[in-house]
Amino acid sequence: MDKLTTICIYSLFFFCNPLAAQHLDVEGPAKIKGLFDLRASPHDSSSLVIGKAAGINSDFSTSSYNIFVGRSAGFSNLSGKHNLFLGYKAGMDNEGGEANTFIGNQSALHNIGDHNTFLGFQSGTSNTSGNYNTFIGTQAGNSNTIGSNNIFIGYLAGPFSHGQDISKAIAIGYNSRADCSNCAIIGGTGTDSVSLGIGTTSPKAQLHVAGKEVRISRYGHSDKYFQFRTDGDQLDLDLINASLYINTDNDHLVTMG
């Protein structure tokens, strides 16, 4: 006789328990035609739980629309809804957090927040009450705990220090760190720093802009600006509805316009 193949459907009812009234044994090839109703609980037809101890503490009479796949994924979820946890211990400590997407082993291990999207091994693993964050990359945002509305992309991208409370920060690139709210960081510091090129594939300075014009205007006054132009024979500086003041270290003032 061929080796017996058993398909185990783990939920609160453990269909593979030899003492249970229902179990599914498949010997050889199998084909299913039509509807295969695989649900986490008779009380919740909207959730799917696959993996040992995945979603094992869920109260399916109050939680719904969850997908937990992987050992201990969503282990502590009690009332959280609209979550997708994929990977070993993904979202393990989440109890009531809602509308989260965690993909990667140990992603969002300690999360209790809402509306977060973490992708990558141990991404956002220390996040607790932070909300509306997007972390992409291995260990991206893994030092964020309570910060919200942040975007961290790249290996080890995140806050400058562990547990730092920042919001609306963006850090992109390997080991890029944000030490402020409402700011954007590209690349790390020191040997991890990068040169930023706009319009060029090989920047020759920390900031290299290759194009016809570079314009700087005042917020809320787009009709007042100055711009550098490189589309002629020479480099031109145009002042439109504004004056340019240059202050030197010894308080000498140069005015243009």
N, C-alpha and C positions, 0 to 999 in steps of 0.2 A: 504494500500500500504506500502511496506517495505520502510525503511528509505533510501533516495537517497544517494548514494555514488558518490562523484565527485573526479576524478583524475585530479590534477592540474599540468600542465607542465609549469613552470615559465621560461621565457626567456625574451628577449627584446620585445616579441610580446604578452606576457601574455595571453596564450590560455584560461585561466579561466575567463578572463574579460567577463562579461555578454554582453557587447556591441561589443565584437570581433566577427568576422565572423566565427571563428572556435573555438569550445570547445568540450571537451570529457566528457560526462556523462555516468557513468556505473551504472546500477541498477542490483544488484545480481552478481553471478559469471561471470567471463570473461576469455576468452581464446584467445590467439593470435597465429596463425600459420603463418609461413613465416617471412618475413622481417618487422621489426618495425623500421622505420627510425626516430630516435629521435635525432635531431640536435639542436645546439644552435642558428643557424642563417642560412638563405638561402645562405649567403655568405661563410659559414664555415661548411662543412660537417664532419670535423674532431674533433670538440669539443663537450663536453657534459656539460650542466649547469643545476643543480637541486637545488632549494632552493630559498627562498625569498631574493632578492637583490644579489644573487650570480652572479658574473661576469657581473653585470648590466652595467658597464661602458666600457665593452670590445668593441673594434673596430674589429669586426670579419672579416673585409677585410684585416687586417694586422696581427692579432693574430690568432693562429691555434694550433691544437693538445693539447688543454687544457681540463682538467676535473676538474670542480668546483662543489663540493657537500656540502651543508650545508648553513644555513642562512649567508649571507654576505661573503661567501667564495670567494676569488678573487674579492672582491667588486671593487677595484680600477684598476684592470688589464686593461691596454689599448692596449699594443702591445706585452706583454709577450707570449712566445710560449713554448710548451712541458712541461707544469706545471701540477701537480696533487695536488690539495688542497682539503682536506677532513676534515670537522668539522666547527663548528660555528666560524666565523671570521678568519678561517685559511687563511693565506696569504692576509689579508684584504687590506693592503696598497701597495701590489705589483703592480707596474705599467708596468715595462718593463723587470723585472727579468725573466730569462728563465731556463728551465730544473731543476726546483725545485720540491721536493716532501715534502709536509707538511701534516701530519696526526695528528689530535688532536684539540680540541677546543682552539681557540686563538693561535694556533701554528704559529710562524713566523708572528705575527701580523703586524710588521712594516718593513718587509723585502722588499728590493729592489735589493738584490744580485742575483747571478746566481749559479746553480749547488749545491744547498744545500739540505740536507735530514734531516728533523726534525720529530721525532716521540714522541708524548706524550703531555699531557695537558700543554699548555703555554710553550712548548719547543721552544727555540730560539725566544721568543716573542719580545726581544729588538734588535734582529739582523737587521741591516740596509744594509750596503754595503758589509758585509762579504760574501765571496764566498767559495765554495768547503768545507763546514763544514758538519759534521755529529753529530747530537745531539739526544740522545735516553734516554727517561725518563721524568717524570713529572718535568717541569721547568728546564730541562737540558739545559745548555747554555743560560739561559735567561738573563744573564748579559753580554753576548757577543754582541758587536755592529758592529765593523769593522774588527775584527780578521778573518783570513781565514785559510783554510786547517787544521782545528782543529777537534778533536774527543772527545766529552764529553758524557760519559755514566753514568747514575745514577741520582737520585733526587738531584737537585741543583749542579750537577757537572758543572764546567765552569772556567772562568778566576778568578784570585784571587780578582780582584776589578772590579766594573762595568765599562764597556767601555774600559777596558785595551786592547791595541793593541798587541796581541800575535798571532803567527802563528805556524803551525806544532806542536801543543801541544796536549797531550793526558791526560785526567783525567778520571779515572774510579772509581766509587764507590760513596756512599752517601756523599754529601758535599765535594767531592774532588775538590781541587782548584789548578790551574796551574798559577804560577807567573813567567813564563819564556817561551820563544819560543824554539822549537826543544827539548822538554823534555817530559817525561812521568811520571805521578803521579798516584799512586794507593792508594786509601783511603784518608781520611781527616787528620786533625791534632788534637792533644790533645785527647779528649775523642772520637773523630771520627776516630782516626788512626787505622790501621789494621796491623796484622802480615801477611807477605807474605810467603807462603809455596810452595816449588817446590819439587814434589815427595813425599809430605806428606799431609795428610788431617787434621793434627793438629799441626801447627807450634808452636814451643816453644820459638821463638825469633822473633824480627822484620823481620829478613830474615832467613829462615830455609831451607837449601837445603839438601835433603836426596837423595843420589845417590852415584855412584862409583867415579865420578871425577867432579871437578870444575876447568875449564880452563879459564885463562885470557890471552889474546893476544893483541898485538899492532895492531891498525887499519892499514891495508894494508901490514902487515907482519905476516901472519898466521903461519909462520914457527918459529916465536919467541914467546915463551909463558912460563908461569909457571902454574902448576896445582897442586891442592890438590887431593890426592888419598885416598880413604877409603875402597878400595876393598881388602886390605891385613890385616895382624894382627895389623898393626900400621897405623897412619896417616902419609903419605909421602908427601913431597913437592918436585916436580921435576922442574928443570930449564932447558929449551930446547933452546939452541942458545941465551941465554940471561943471564944477571946478575941481582940480586935483591939487591937494595939499600934501607936501612931502615934509615931514618933520625929521630933523637930524638929532643925533645924540646931544649936541650942544645947543639945542633949542632954536637953531636957525630954521626959518620957515621959507619954503619955496612954494610959490603959488603958480599954477598954470590954469588958464581958462578965464 
